[in-house]
Amino acid sequence: MSSKRKTPVADLIDPQLKEKCIGMIPIFAQKAVELEKCRLQYNHIVEPDSAELSRILDITRETLDHPENKHCPTNPEIDRIDQFVQGHLLDFINNMSSFLVWFTLQKPAISEKQSLAAEVIETIASVVGQLETSASAGLSKFSMYHSTRAQLLTKYYQFPHFEDLRNAIISVDAQAVTTSIHTIADLRNFYLFVHDLVGKNFDKMNASHE
């Protein structure tokens, strides 16, 4: 009497999950190329003595020059860069989350024959999970930036003649721009790393089904 073959757990989630995730592998390379173009587009901002960064910070300086208004909107140029980077971070997290589900469910039962495939899948899943966590931590930096800036502005409006407070706000804005642009390079590297890692070990992973 033949036993009925069990439906893979991945198929219960989405019958096409495996195909979708395999199809994402070349997309990771495309994402890396796209992010490299973005990095080149924005990289001049963080170069030493950047005129563009100075222009962005002049918006902050102009606002701080009028503390009597007691109104300090966010810097629109920094907002624009942050929203762009946050979009790519969320996209990366979503891609890695879907990919991680498939990888985890591909791990075979431990046996002497399949131990190598199981080890490879476990290693890749661990790396992908760590990269996803790093990207999530990157998102939290945006809220930390706004919180820090708000605290400094509150003190600045109380003591507008304290030059250190003024400089601290400008420094926080400058750091926010630099961090966002460096995050673009980090995401490019993350996509390249996952693409390379999966590509080099794809045959070993397939051994789990032989």
N, C-alpha and C positions, 0 to 999 in steps of 0.2 A: 504494500500500500504506500503510494507516494505521498509525501507530506506536501501540503499546500505552501507555496512560496510566499513569504511575508512581503507586504508592500514596504519599500524603503521609507523610513521616517521622512526623508526629504520630500518624497512624492506626496506625503500627506499634507505637507505645508504648501507645496507648489509643485505640480508634476513637471514643470519646466525649469525648476530651480537650478538644476545642474547645468542645463544648457545655457541658461541666462548667465550663470556665474562664469562658465568657461568662456562665454562670449565677452565677458568683461575684461579678460586678460589683455587682449590687444587694445582695449579702450584705456587701460592703465597707461600704456605707452603714449597714446594720443593725449591723455590728460597731462602727462609730463611735458610733452612738447608744447601744449597750450600754455601751461604755467611758466615754462621757460620764456615764451614770448612775452607773457605778462611781466615776468621779472625784469626782462630787458627794457620793457616800456617804463617801469617804475624805478629802476635801479639808480637812475641819475639823481633821484631825490635824496638818497642816502650817501651820496659821494661826499668827500670832504669839501667844505665851503660851498655846498650846493645852494645855488641861487633859488632853486625851486622850493627847497625846504625853508629858506629864509622868507620867501613869499608867503608860504603857508602859515608860518609862525607870525608874520606881520598881521595876519587877521586876528590872532590871539592878542598880540600887543596892542592893536587898535582898540579892542574891547576893553582891555585893562587900563587903557589911558583915560577912561571915563568911569571911574568907580562911583561917581555920584549917581549914575543911572541905576546902579544896583541890579543890573540885568546883564547876564553873561550867557548868551546862547552857545551851543556847541560849535566848534569850528567846522564849517560845512565841508572844507576840503578833507579834513581828517575823517569826518563822517562818511564821505564818499569812498575813501580808500578802505575804511573799516568794513563798510557794507559789502564791498567787493570781495574782500578777503574772507569775511564770515560766510558768504555764499559758497566759496570754494571749500572752506572747512566743513560746512554742513554736507556738501556734496561728497566729500571724501569720507566722512563718517558714515553716511548712508551706504556708500559703495562698499566700504570695509565691513559694515554690519551684515549686509546681505552675503558677502563673500565668506565671512567668518562662519555663518550658519552652515553653508554648504561644506566648507572644509571640515568643520567639526563632525558633521554627520557622515562624512566619507571615511572616517577612521574605522578600520576593520577590527573585528575581535582579535585580541592578541593571540598569536600562534607563532610557532617557529618560522613558518613559511612567510607570514605576512608582517613580521615584527618590523622590518625595515620600512615598509610602506606606512605602517602605523606611526612609527617614530618620525618620519618625514612630515606626515600630515599634522602630527601633534606640534612639531617645531614651527611649521609655517603658521598654523592657527595661533600659536602663542605670539609670534612676531606680529601678525596682523592685528591681534588684540591689543598689543602694546602700542602700535602705531595709532590705532583708533583712540586709545586712551590719551595719547599725546595730543591728538587733534582736539579732543574734547577739552583738555586742559587749556589749549590755545583759545578756545571760545571763552573760557572763564576770564581770560585776561582783559577782554573788552569791558566787562562789567566792573572789574577791579579798577580799570583806568578811569571810568566815569565816577566811581565812588571816591577815588583818591582826588580827582580833579574837583569834585563838588566840595569835599572837605577843605581843600586849599582855598577855593573861591570864597567859602563862607568866612574863613579867617581873613582873607584879603579885603573883603568889603568892610570888615570891622577895623582893620588896620591897613588902609591902602598905602600908607607911606613906608611900609616894611618892604624894602627892596628884595629881601630874601624870598618872601612869599610870591612876589611877582615872578622872580626868576624860577622858582620851583614850579609854578604853573606852566611857564613856557617850556621848561625842561621836561615836564610830564607829557606835554603835547608832542615835543620832538621825539621822545622815546616811543610814544604810541605809533607815530608814523614809521619809525625805524623797525619796530617790532612787527608791524603789519606787513611791511615789505619783505622782511626776512622770513616771515611765515610763508610767503609765496614760494620762496626757494625751498623751505622745509617740505612743503607739500609736494613739490616737484620731486624731491629726493625720495619721499615716502612712496610715491607711485612707481618710480623707477626701481626702488628696492623690492617692492612686492612683485612687480613684473619680472624682474631678474630672478628672484628667488623661486617663483612658481615655474618659470620657464626652464630653469636648470634642473628642477626636480619633478617635472611632469611625468616622465616615464616611471619613476619610482612610485609616484602616487597611484598611477594606473595599475601597478602590480597588485594593489589591494583587491582588484576585481578579477585577477587571473586565477 
